[in-house]
Amino acid sequence: MNCGSALLVLWAMAPMAASGQDIAPEVLLLSRVRDHVREELAHLPNYTCTETMQRFRKAASPGATARAVDTVRLEVLYADGKELYAPRGARQFLEEDPSKFTGTGMIGTGMFASWLHTLFVNNQATFTYRGEENAAGHRSVRWDFRVPVMASGYTITVAGASGKAGMKGSVWANPESLDLLQLSVDADDIPFGVPVMEVGNTLNYGRVRVGNTDAMLPQTAVLRMLGMTFEEETNYLEFTHCHEFRSESSLTFGPGDTPAGISAAPKAAAPVAPAQFLPKGLEVTLVLATPITGQSPAGSLITATVRGAVRSKGRVVVPEGAVVRGRIRRLDHYQEQGGYFAVGLEFTDIEAGDATVRFYADLEAIDRAPGMELTIRKPVTDLPGVGTFFVSGDRLDLPVGLRMDWKTVSASH
């Protein structure tokens, strides 16, 4: 079988696997990736993430450039295969079109698991092997796919017109860990009457600590739509501060499933489980417990410890030595200006005794390790709870014991 053009039908793999030893390696690898993703989804806990979305619009006129429209922050809850939304810091999620919280402009749903269910659980896709590539800075294997309209569940709603489209795109996976690295999904066979020519989505995946699970979740996404008038809208999304969702309240949904796509119909509400947050304005000193080098991949899980008890109104709210968990949100190396690294650290949870406290804070200061020159700077997109700094040179070595000073902010910051 020619690896450059092998056509793979996912639903046919089970009987093929029993047929003998003449199965192409790329077919076996795709089967392993499929099983791995299915296992991930089966054990994915209910969780919430903060979604930060920068929206841009480009006019149809010649020479026009994209201009920033606004920045939107939402809380997204993934629970029992459903996506629910709320304004950041709110106490209630609603399973409905998130545009309720954003007014006009483009917004998308279904990014957390709906597309993965379509591709890897429901086995609705036809795959074509494309070989090895580099995706998101990692060695990967790529397959293209196509899902027909009747099987995709992909709904597009624009200017009051709505219809179902097919799906086509590509998936990149790590051939060793079998984790997804990147997924692109384009609308295919867009229905007549929906005034768009193109709708495309690209998602990057990474490992995130959610409760007791290192879950494979989307980290960033880009959503692009080209209208019939050639006006173009683009959303850049970042998903941060993902946490396990715990509640004794039951979730009630209306009949049927919400399809993945640009819009969803209002259905039901769920109360938010009470979360423990640190009061705003507390100074918290963290000491890095995981070394970080220039070879550390973005998404790596890291820990730190609290130096000095943290007090609020005369009482200790975080004891000295408490463990703080997080991840490397960003680690990019640039050759410009003599070479430098852009580093983003996201700490999300403090384990204080038997309690876990959610940690939202801004990075205020950081020690300079020997030979290291660094600058703390707010990124263009101010991601809540992510500290970003720049380190000069071609070598990065953040040692155990590195001190960082943070200041807590409101959960609705």
PyMOL commands that set and color helices and strands:
alter all, ss='L'
color gray80, all
select helices_A, chain A and resi 3-5+10-17+25-42+98-101+114-121+149-152+336-338
alter helices_A, ss='H'
color red, helices_A
select strands_A, chain A and resi 7-9+47-58+67-79+82-87+92-94+126-135+138-147+154-158+161-173+180-188+196-210+213-227+232-244+269-271+283-288+292-293+301-306+310-312+315-318+323-334+340-352+355-358+361-366+374-376+386-392+397-398+403-408
alter strands_A, ss='S'
color yellow, strands_A
deselect
rebuild
show_as cartoon
